[in-house]
Amino acid sequence: MNGIKIVVDSCCDLPKAILKKFDITMVPVNIHIGERSFEDGVDINRETLYRKMEEGIIPTTSQPSPGRFMEVYRRLAEKASTILSIHITSKLSGTYQSAILAREMLPDLDIQVIDTLSVSMGTGFMALAAAKAVEAGRTVREILEAIERLKERMSILATVSTPKYLQLSGRVSKLQSSIASMLDVKPIVKFQNGFIEAIGIVRTRAKSLDRLLELTRAAVGEAEEVGITVAHAYSPEDAQRLKEKIQNLFKCREIYTVEVTPALAALGGPGLIGVVSYAKEGNTT
């Protein structure tokens, strides 16, 4: 037995078809609405979440328990010699720490837990790269090194319809309360070293989407090929228009449109739009 199996959490936003194709195991984070708890992407749908948010009920999230990870690791260890557990940034979630605790309680298993310092398809792209590397016969060390290189090239930028959900989450630095109270502005945020940081505001939705394009172009530089995902929460039309503009601007190595998992939708609220991008390694002009 010398196989490698990959584990992710539900905040990676990988489409179900990709999870199935590459035999990637997903562990859901928990969502709490009032006194009820749900498993992200399992027993709560986005429509229910958005309706509750519009009613003024703000969901909260929590990481999977170490016990949940232990169950998954034990099962996969029956078929694999190494498990790569690839997760949302530890700066915003306790998921990585839960996976670490599970690994410590299973000292006889070879479990590599990776903090992507990312979220959504930033984490998803790293897991997908790992899965493709497994198929190509790469060693564990080669895969871990490839993930680290991809981590350095990953860009995540986003905008929201209203800043109120970001403010309520308490997870965005530099989002001053005076700005957050101006509900007609559209904050622009980016991931930086695992944190969400507000980097600007604009007045209209159209300008916020144009700004995402400008910042994405700056992030990937003169790369000949890029990987891109447009991620959204309850905003498919805007996501499709943005994807079409991206396809006209960039030579996309791979491009996806995904609706973010309910756990991430709870952070940014309905109308969240994000662009996750990376430049293909060693292919710049």
C-alpha positions in Angstrom: 0.0 0.0 0.0 1.7 3.2 -1.2 -1.1 5.5 -2.2 -1.8 9.1 -1.3 -5.2 10.3 -0.4 -6.3 14.0 -0.1 -8.7 15.5 2.4 -10.2 19.0 2.2 -12.7 21.0 4.2 -15.9 22.4 2.7 -14.5 25.9 2.5 -12.3 24.9 -0.5 -15.3 25.4 -2.8 -14.1 22.6 -5.2 -17.0 21.5 -7.4 -18.5 18.1 -6.5 -17.5 16.7 -10.0 -13.8 17.5 -9.2 -14.0 16.0 -5.7 -15.4 12.8 -7.3 -13.0 12.7 -10.3 -9.9 12.9 -8.1 -11.4 11.0 -5.1 -10.9 13.9 -2.7 -12.6 13.6 0.6 -14.4 16.7 2.0 -15.0 17.3 5.7 -17.8 19.9 6.3 -17.4 22.8 8.7 -20.3 23.5 10.9 -22.9 26.3 10.5 -25.0 27.6 13.4 -28.3 29.5 12.9 -29.9 30.3 16.1 -30.0 27.1 18.2 -29.7 24.8 15.2 -26.5 23.4 13.8 -25.8 22.2 10.2 -23.0 20.6 8.2 -21.8 23.0 5.5 -22.9 21.8 2.1 -24.6 18.7 3.5 -27.8 19.5 5.3 -28.2 23.2 4.7 -28.8 24.9 1.3 -27.8 28.4 0.3 -31.4 29.6 -0.2 -32.2 28.9 3.5 -29.0 30.7 4.6 -29.6 33.8 2.5 -33.2 34.0 3.7 -32.1 33.9 7.3 -29.5 36.5 6.7 -32.0 38.8 5.0 -34.3 38.3 8.1 -31.4 39.6 10.2 -30.2 36.3 11.6 -26.5 36.1 11.2 -25.1 32.6 11.0 -21.9 31.6 12.8 -19.4 28.8 11.9 -17.2 26.4 13.7 -14.5 23.9 12.7 -15.1 20.2 12.4 -14.1 18.3 15.5 -10.8 16.4 15.8 -12.9 13.3 16.1 -14.5 13.9 12.7 -11.1 14.2 11.2 -9.9 11.0 13.0 -12.8 9.0 11.5 -11.9 10.2 8.0 -8.1 9.6 8.5 -8.6 6.1 9.8 -10.9 5.1 6.9 -8.5 6.5 4.3 -5.5 4.9 6.0 -6.9 1.5 5.1 -6.2 2.3 1.4 -3.3 4.8 1.5 0.1 5.1 3.1 0.0 9.0 3.3 -2.9 11.4 3.8 -2.6 15.1 2.6 -5.1 17.2 4.6 -5.4 20.6 2.9 -7.3 23.4 4.7 -8.6 26.9 4.9 -6.3 29.5 6.5 -5.7 29.0 10.2 -6.0 32.8 10.7 -9.7 32.7 10.1 -10.7 29.2 11.1 -9.9 26.5 13.7 -10.2 23.8 11.0 -6.4 23.4 10.6 -5.9 23.1 14.3 -8.6 20.4 14.5 -6.8 18.5 11.8 -3.5 18.9 13.7 -5.0 17.5 16.9 -6.5 14.6 15.0 -3.1 13.8 13.5 -1.5 13.9 17.0 -4.0 11.4 18.2 -3.1 9.0 15.3 0.7 8.9 15.6 1.0 5.7 13.6 -0.4 7.3 10.5 1.4 9.4 8.0 -0.8 12.5 7.9 0.5 15.8 6.4 -1.7 18.8 7.4 -1.3 21.9 5.2 -2.4 25.4 6.2 -3.0 27.0 2.8 -3.3 30.5 4.3 -6.1 30.8 1.7 -9.8 30.2 1.3 -12.4 29.2 -1.3 -10.8 28.1 -4.6 -7.4 29.4 -3.3 -7.4 26.3 -1.1 -9.3 24.4 -3.9 -6.6 25.1 -6.5 -3.9 23.8 -4.1 -5.9 20.6 -3.4 -6.5 20.2 -7.1 -2.8 20.6 -7.9 -2.0 18.0 -5.3 -4.5 15.6 -6.8 -3.1 16.0 -10.3 0.4 15.5 -8.9 -0.7 12.3 -7.2 -2.0 11.0 -10.5 1.3 11.9 -12.1 3.2 9.8 -9.6 4.9 12.6 -7.7 6.3 12.0 -4.3 4.9 13.5 -1.1 7.8 15.8 -0.8 7.4 17.0 -4.4 3.7 17.6 -3.8 4.2 19.6 -0.6 6.9 21.7 -2.4 4.5 22.4 -5.3 1.7 23.5 -2.9 4.1 25.9 -1.2 5.1 27.4 -4.5 1.4 27.8 -5.6 0.6 29.3 -2.2 3.0 32.2 -3.0 1.4 32.9 -6.3 -2.2 32.8 -5.2 -4.3 35.9 -5.4 -7.8 36.3 -3.9 -9.8 39.5 -4.3 -13.4 40.1 -3.6 -16.2 42.7 -3.3 -19.6 42.6 -1.5 -22.9 44.2 -2.1 -22.9 45.6 1.5 -20.2 45.9 4.1 -22.5 44.9 7.0 -21.8 41.2 6.9 -18.1 41.7 6.8 -18.3 44.1 9.7 -20.4 41.7 11.8 -18.0 38.8 11.1 -15.2 40.8 12.8 -12.7 39.1 10.5 -11.7 42.0 8.2 -8.9 44.3 9.2 -8.9 48.0 8.2 -12.7 48.0 7.7 -13.4 51.0 9.8 -16.8 51.3 11.4 -17.4 54.6 9.8 -17.0 53.0 6.4 -19.0 49.9 7.3 -21.9 52.1 8.3 -22.1 53.6 4.8 -24.2 50.8 3.3 -24.1 52.2 -0.2 -20.3 51.6 -0.7 -18.7 48.5 -2.0 -15.6 47.4 -0.2 -12.7 45.7 -2.0 -10.9 43.1 0.1 -8.0 40.8 -0.5 -6.3 37.9 1.3 -2.9 38.8 2.7 -0.9 36.3 4.7 -4.1 34.4 5.6 -6.1 37.4 6.7 -8.8 39.4 4.9 -7.8 43.0 4.5 -9.9 45.9 3.2 -8.0 47.7 0.5 -10.4 50.2 -0.9 -14.0 51.2 -1.5 -16.0 52.2 -4.6 -19.5 53.5 -5.0 -21.2 51.2 -7.5 -21.3 47.5 -8.3 -20.0 48.0 -11.8 -17.0 49.9 -10.5 -16.3 47.2 -7.9 -16.2 44.4 -10.6 -14.0 46.5 -12.8 -11.7 47.1 -9.9 -11.5 43.3 -9.3 -10.3 42.9 -12.9 -7.7 45.6 -12.6 -6.3 44.1 -9.4 -6.3 40.6 -10.8 -4.4 41.8 -13.9 -1.8 43.4 -11.5 -1.6 40.2 -9.4 -0.8 37.8 -12.3 1.4 40.3 -14.1 2.5 39.3 -17.6 1.8 35.6 -17.2 1.1 33.8 -20.4 -1.3 31.4 -18.7 -3.4 31.7 -15.6 -5.8 29.7 -13.5 -8.9 31.6 -12.4 -12.1 31.0 -10.5 -15.0 33.5 -10.2 -16.7 32.7 -6.9 -20.0 34.2 -5.9 -22.8 34.2 -3.3 -26.3 34.4 -4.9 -25.0 36.5 -7.8 -24.8 34.2 -10.9 -25.4 36.9 -13.5 -22.6 39.1 -12.3 -20.3 36.1 -12.0 -21.0 35.1 -15.6 -20.4 38.6 -16.9 -17.1 38.8 -15.0 -16.0 35.4 -16.3 -16.7 36.5 -19.9 -14.5 39.6 -19.3 -11.8 37.5 -17.8 -11.8 35.1 -20.7 -11.3 38.1 -23.0 -8.4 39.5 -21.0 -6.4 36.4 -20.0 -5.3 33.1 -21.5 -6.9 30.8 -18.9 -5.2 27.5 -18.2 -8.3 26.6 -16.3 -11.3 28.7 -15.3 -14.2 27.9 -13.1 -17.3 29.6 -11.8 -18.5 28.4 -8.3 -21.1 29.5 -5.8 -19.3 29.7 -2.5 -20.2 27.3 0.2 -22.7 28.5 2.8 -20.0 28.9 5.4 -18.2 31.5 3.2 -21.5 33.1 2.1 -22.2 33.8 5.8 -19.0 35.9 5.9 -19.6 38.1 2.9 -23.4 37.9 2.5 -25.5 37.6 -0.6 -23.8 39.5 -3.5 -20.2 38.5 -2.6 -18.1 38.2 -5.8 -14.5 37.0 -5.7 -11.7 36.3 -8.2 -9.1 33.7 -7.3 -6.1 33.6 -9.6 -2.6 32.3 -10.0 0.0 32.6 -12.7 1.2 29.3 -14.3 4.6 28.4 -12.8 7.6 29.3 -14.9 5.5 30.8 -17.8 5.8 34.5 -17.7 7.1 37.0 -20.4 
